[in-house]
Every structure is written in structure tokens, then in C-alpha cells.
Amino acid sequence: MTTVDERSSRTQRMLVYLAVGIVLGGLLAAGYLVSRSARASAEAEAKADRLAVRLAQEGARSPSRDQLVKLLGTDGGAICADPGAALARASGPAALPALPPETLVRVRQLVLHVYCPEKAR
């Protein structure tokens, strides 16, 4: 049997260590982002469920959970960013709202109470 005496140089070992470190770092970053996304998704779904329940209590028809999650996310989207502007855009002179203004105001209040209670009046 023949034995081969392989020896790598210090530079070769350092390149291997660097490559392994980069791969492990990338995997750690990907795992962090995936877990953070899953937490955000669970939070968004919980808030969407709470809003759907509140809308049902008010006698309003609620969009699906997926629609609420996509539209409002975890932070309420544009409604929480600028509560007054969202209502002004929905009831502008060229808009033909599908809901009466008092219903729009009540739905906006429900969204504010669920997604950004600090901005609710």
C-alpha cells in the first residue's frame, strides 16, 4: 500500500477556512431572516384575525386573512403611516367609494385600534 503525504500550505488552509466561514455566515444570515419573516408573518396573521373578528362584531363583511395580511402587514401599512391621508384619498372628489363615509371612518378606526392603537382617537 502506498501512502501519500499531502501537505497544504498555510495560504491554502486559510482560503479553505475563509470559504467555510463565508458559507456558515451566509447560512446563519439566511436562518435569521427566515425566522424573522416567520415571526412577522405570524404577527400579521394574528392581527388580521383580530381585525376580522372586530369587523364581524360590527356586522361588516371582512376580507380574507390573506388579503388583510398582504394589505396591512404587521404595521397597518398606509393607514397607520398617515391615518388622515388614507381617508382623504378614499373620499376625494373623483372617488366613488363602495362604502358610505361613516362606514369608512368606522373601519379605519377598527384598523387603527388593531394595528396602531397609539394613533387611534
SULBELQUI-V196929 format. One record per backbone hydrogen bond with DSSP energy under -0.5 kcal/mol. NH is the residue of the N-H (numbers start at 1). CO is the residue of the C=O. E is the energy in kcal/mol with one decimal. If there is no record, write none. Layout:
((NH;CO;E) (NH;CO;E))
//
This chain:
((5;3;-0.5) (6;4;-1.1) (13;9;-2.2) (14;10;-2.3) (15;11;-2.1) (16;12;-2.0) (17;13;-2.6) (18;14;-2.5) (19;15;-2.5) (20;16;-2.6) (21;17;-2.5) (22;18;-2.5) (23;19;-2.3) (24;20;-2.7) (25;21;-2.6) (26;22;-2.4) (27;23;-2.3) (28;24;-2.5) (29;25;-2.4) (30;26;-2.4) (31;27;-2.5) (32;28;-2.3) (33;29;-2.4) (34;30;-2.4) (35;31;-2.4) (36;32;-2.4) (37;33;-2.3) (38;34;-2.2) (39;35;-2.1) (40;36;-2.4) (41;37;-2.5) (42;38;-2.4) (43;39;-2.4) (44;40;-2.7) (45;41;-2.5) (46;42;-2.2) (47;43;-2.4) (48;44;-2.3) (49;45;-2.4) (50;46;-2.2) (51;47;-2.5) (52;48;-2.5) (53;49;-2.2) (54;50;-2.3) (55;51;-2.8) (56;52;-2.3) (57;53;-2.3) (58;54;-1.4) (59;56;-1.0) (60;55;-2.6) (68;64;-2.2) (69;65;-2.7) (70;66;-2.5) (71;67;-2.4) (72;68;-3.1) (73;68;-0.7) (73;69;-1.6) (75;72;-0.5) (76;72;-1.9) (77;72;-0.7) (79;76;-1.1) (80;76;-0.6) (81;77;-1.7) (82;78;-2.1) (86;82;-1.7) (87;83;-1.1) (88;84;-1.9) (89;85;-2.5) (90;86;-1.5) (91;87;-1.2) (92;89;-0.9) (95;92;-0.9) (97;95;-0.5) (103;100;-0.8) (104;100;-2.1) (105;101;-2.4) (106;102;-1.9) (107;103;-2.7) (108;104;-2.4) (109;105;-2.2) (110;106;-2.1) (111;107;-2.5) (112;108;-2.5) (113;109;-2.5) (114;110;-1.9) (115;111;-3.1) (116;111;-0.6) (116;112;-1.5) (119;116;-2.1) (120;117;-0.8))
//
